[in-house]
Amino acid sequence: MAGLLMGMSLAKPTISASYILSLAINRKIKTVFVALFYIIFGIFYISSLIYLSLNTIIYRFISQIKYVANDGVSNINFLINLRIKNQIAIILSGLMAVIF
């Protein structure tokens, strides 16, 4: 049950990433695997319903990530424009996502 609920919460990865990490640290690996299986099953099920190939889904996902990163819409680019180093900007962005 915990894995299924965790899988549902993965719809918002900035919130659920910290939960997955804490479960992995506490050796609740079964819950992590069930959550990941739920997400993978959901991707395949939805792609079969809307007749999209997995390649198309992955390509569009990566292109959206590149668009957000290259256009400066993400807060990482905002922090980099403030002359903060890349690694620190990524860490700060992750912390802000978990806090807010």
N, C-alpha and C positions, 0 to 999 in steps of 0.2 A: 504494500500500500504506500509506503514512504517513497519508493522509487517512482510509482505512478504520479504521485503528487509533485515530486521533484521534477519529473519530466514535463508536467504541465507548467511549472514555474519557469522552465527554461525558455519560455516565450519571451521573457525579458532577461537576456543574458547578463546585463550589468548588475542585476540584483542577485541572480542565482549563481553567478560565478563564485562568490564567496561561500555559498552554501556547499557547492560541490567540493571546493578546496577543503572546507572543514570536515566534510564527510570522508574525504580521502585521507586526511591526516588522522582521523579517528578510526580508520580502518573499517569503515562501513562500505566496503567495496561492492557488496551485493546491491545496495541501494543506488550507488552510482551507476552500475551496469544496467539496472532496470530503467533508470531515468534515461540513459543514453539509448537504450533499446527502444524506449517509448518514442523518443524524438526521431530516431532513424525510421522506425515503422511509420510514424506520422508523415514523414517526408515522402516515403514511397507511396503511401496510401493517397495522399493529396495529389502527388504527381500523376498517379494513375487516373484519378478522377478528372483532372483538368488536361490530360493528355500532353504532359510536358515530359521530356526526357530528363534524366538526372544531369546530363551534361549541360543542358540549357539552364537548369536551376543553379548549378554551381557557377556557370559563366555569368549569369545575371547577378548572383550574390557577390562575386568578386568585383564585377564592374561597379556595383553600388558602393562597395567599400572604397574602391579607388576614387570614385566621384566625390564621396564625402571627404576623403583624405586630401585630395588634390585641390578641391575648391575652397578649402579653408573653413568649411562648415563645422568641422569637428573642433572640440576645444583643445585638442593636441596642437593644431596649427596656431591657434590663438596663443597658447603658451610658448610655442617656439618663436612666434613673432615678438614676444616679450624678452627674447634672447635667453630663454631657458634651454638647457641641453635636452636633446631628444629623449634620452633615457629617463631623465627626471620628469619631463613633460608627460611621458607615457604613464609613469608611476602616479603622478599627481592626477592625471585624468582618470585612472582607475580608482583612486581613492575618492575623488569627487563623485564618481558614478555610484560607489557603494554608499557614501554618506548621503547624497541627495537622491 
